[in-house]
Amino acid sequence: MKLALVGVSHRQAPVELRERVAVDGDGAAALARSLAGSGPARCEAVVLSTCNRTELYLASDDSAERLDERASASLLALAGDDGASLAQVIYRLGDDSAALHLFRVAAGLDSLVPGEGEILGQVRDAFELGTTGPLLDRLFRQ
C-alpha cells in the first residue's frame, strides 16, 4: 500500500495562497470523500487544514504517481485562479517521509510556534473527518 502527501504550508506559501486552499471541517470531510472516490479507484483520504497548512493524505494500492496526481489536482482546484502560483510552492512526500512529516506536524515541530499544542487536536479532527482505512487509521492513531 502506498502513502502520498501533497500540501502547502507556512514554510513555502504566503498567507494569501494558504487562505485560498483552506477548508473548514465540513469542507475537509467533503474533500476527503471526494478524494476517496468509489469503485476500483477508491483510496483512503484525510484532509488536514489549519491556519498554517492544508495537507492531503492519500493511501491505496494504486501507484504513488496516481495518488500524487489525484491529491495535486484537488489542491490546485481549491486554489482556483491562483493554481499556477500554488503549483510552485506545494510539497509532495511519500510513504515513510509522509508519515514522519505527519508525526512532526502532530508534535508541533512543524508549526510557526514550535510546540504549539493546538495542532494535535486539529490532526485528530482531520482524522475523524477523513475517509480512512487500515493504513491511515494506523498512521493517525500513532
Residue, then its C-alpha position, 0 to 999 in steps of 0.5 A: m500500500k502506498l502513502a502520498l502527501v501533497g500540501v502547502s504550508h507556512r514554510q513555502a506559501p504566503v498567507e494569501l495562497r494558504e487562505r485560498v486552499a483552506v477548508d473548514g471541517d465540513g469542507a475537509a470531510a467533503l474533500a476527503r470523500s471526494l478524494a476517496g472516490s468509489g469503485p476500483a479507484r477508491c483510496e483512503a483520504v484525510v484532509l488536514s487544514t489549519c491556519n498554517r497548512t492544508e495537507l492531503y493524505l492519500a493511501s491505496d494500492d494504486s501507484a504513488e504517481r496516481l495518488d500524487e496526481r489525484a491529491s495535486a489536482s484537488l489542491l490546485a482546484l481549491a486554489g482556483d485562479d491562483g493554481a499556477s502560483l500554488a503549483q510552485v510552492i506545494y510539497r509532495l512526500g511519500d510513504d515513510s517521509a509522509a508519515l514522519h512529516l505527519f508525526r512532526v506536524a502532530a508534535g508541533l515541530d512543524s508549526l510557526v510556534p514550535g510546540e504549539g499544542e493546538i495542532l494535535g487536536q486539529v490532526r485528530d479532527a482531520f482524522e475523524l473527518g477523513t475517509t480512512g482505512p487500515l493504513l491511515d487509521r494506523l498512521f493517525r492513531q500513532 
